[in-house]
């Protein structure tokens, strides 16, 4: 009888441990949604991705929910190779010699003030994919690969494609390439480990505009958008820009004045709706 009691107690203990572990760490990820259960509270993290026109940047919007409450919103804007492949001002003199003129492609860059003549790395790598630079029919830079075709069109096709790219960038899996007889030589440059002011960063952080420090007014606007939805939730209504330049959703004023408000707010809405 004592043996039976011990056996029953042992089984109950194992079951309790198993259920406890499931309750604390039982989580899954599917279609951009991460679900976890801790202390009886379900936390859901939803992600959405978008590309800005021209393909210079891609967006990741992350919304974290507990039950029906918005707990956190986060917007990340990641440079694509159309940005970091532009080596016009990014290379030291030693790096320019190392890369060599044979590995440079001249083309137009889309700048804030219009098209600019620029020099790009002819070959770059993200993850295990090698991209080659060319000038398109209008003279602008275009990066293509056998696997993806034109990279901007590839991003346009699927959020999963952008998610793959963002994951590789967070991991620091990107390089300039120098063509060699038996393939390519990977080249890391100093600017891949710096913010916009030249301070030290991890490579996986340096193409994230929130971390690398973009223009002075950018981050405060992003934080206002994130805070707005954390406070107000994802209310129904149109995005409207007031005469004072401040954006609102329906009649709720966000405080943000950034021109691309609709893109930044939109990616959070897309995440929330999943």
C-alpha positions, -999 to 999 in steps of 0.1 A, spaced: 0 0 0 29 24 9 45 16 -25 12 24 -43 8 57 -24 44 66 -33 38 58 -69 6 79 -70 24 108 -54 53 105 -78 30 105 -108 11 136 -95 44 154 -89 56 147 -125 22 159 -139 24 190 -117 59 198 -129 49 192 -166 18 214 -163 37 241 -144 63 242 -172 37 244 -198 20 273 -180 52 292 -176 69 286 -209 43 271 -233 47 293 -263 45 291 -301 51 313 -331 29 312 -362 22 337 -390 40 365 -372 22 359 -339 41 347 -307 20 333 -279 32 326 -243 14 318 -211 29 328 -178 12 327 -144 -21 323 -161 -17 354 -182 -16 350 -220 9 373 -237 6 377 -275 33 394 -296 22 402 -331 46 414 -359 40 430 -393 64 441 -420 64 467 -447 87 484 -472 89 522 -478 88 534 -514 122 531 -531 132 502 -509 158 521 -489 142 510 -456 119 482 -443 97 484 -413 90 460 -385 60 467 -363 56 448 -330 25 449 -308 24 431 -275 -10 423 -260 -22 408 -226 -58 398 -231 -73 428 -249 -49 453 -235 -20 468 -256 11 465 -234 38 476 -258 43 489 -293 76 490 -311 86 503 -346 119 494 -361 132 508 -394 160 488 -409 183 500 -437 184 479 -468 215 474 -490 203 503 -511 214 523 -481 243 504 -466 256 493 -500 262 530 -508 299 534 -501 303 569 -515 312 582 -480 312 550 -460 347 537 -468 380 546 -452 409 551 -477 422 516 -466 388 500 -471 384 516 -506 417 501 -516 407 467 -502 374 467 -520 389 479 -553 373 497 -583 363 464 -599 338 459 -571 321 493 -574 289 502 -593 281 538 -601 243 546 -601 218 572 -588 208 571 -552 174 583 -540 182 611 -515 160 633 -495 168 662 -519 163 641 -550 186 618 -571 223 619 -563 253 604 -581 267 576 -559 291 547 -557 278 513 -545 293 480 -536 289 459 -567 284 427 -547 268 423 -512 257 393 -492 228 389 -468 225 355 -450 236 331 -477 223 352 -506 246 372 -529 232 403 -545 247 421 -575 243 458 -581 232 474 -614 217 506 -626 181 503 -636 165 519 -668 163 553 -650 199 550 -637 189 542 -601 206 515 -581 191 480 -581 202 449 -563 193 415 -576 200 378 -569 192 345 -586 171 335 -556 151 368 -551 152 387 -583 151 424 -577 153 429 -539 126 456 -537 101 435 -557 111 406 -535 102 426 -504 69 437 -520 58 401 -526 56 389 -490 60 400 -454 79 367 -448 106 380 -472 110 412 -452 110 392 -420 138 370 -433 159 401 -442 153 418 -408 163 386 -390 196 384 -409 203 421 -402 196 416 -365 221 387 -366 247 408 -383 247 385 -413 255 411 -440 287 420 -459 302 438 -488 319 414 -512 351 414 -532 350 392 -562 378 365 -562 388 337 -585 369 311 -565 339 332 -554 338 362 -531 357 375 -501 335 390 -473 344 425 -462 333 441 -430 338 479 -428 341 501 -398 307 519 -404 290 485 -399 300 488 -363 291 525 -357 261 547 -352 255 578 -374 279 598 -352 306 572 -352 301 557 -318 306 519 -313 276 496 -320 272 459 -325 269 450 -362 234 438 -358 223 472 -344 240 496 -368 214 494 -395 185 499 -371 176 536 -373 162 536 -338 196 526 -324 220 542 -349 204 576 -343 187 590 -374 180 627 -379 173 646 -347 135 648 -349 129 612 -361 130 593 -328 108 616 -308 81 612 -335 84 574 -335 81 574 -297 50 596 -299 34 571 -323 42 541 -301 29 559 -270 -2 570 -287 -14 535 -295 -3 522 -261 -25 548 -245 -55 549 -269 -54 514 -284 -60 508 -320 -91 529 -326 -111 530 -358 -108 560 -380 -88 577 -407 -54 592 -404 -56 630 -406 -30 657 -406 -41 689 -390 -33 724 -401 -7 725 -374 11 695 -390 1 671 -361 -14 638 -371 -46 623 -356 -64 590 -358 -101 598 -360 -103 627 -335 -75 615 -312 -43 636 -316 -11 616 -317 14 645 -312 35 632 -341 44 654 -371 65 631 -392 55 631 -429 55 592 -431 31 589 -401 7 567 -422 35 542 -429 47 539 -393 12 538 -378 1 515 -405 26 488 -398 14 487 -361 -22 485 -372 -13 456 -395 4 438 -366 -25 444 -343 -50 430 -368 -33 396 -370 
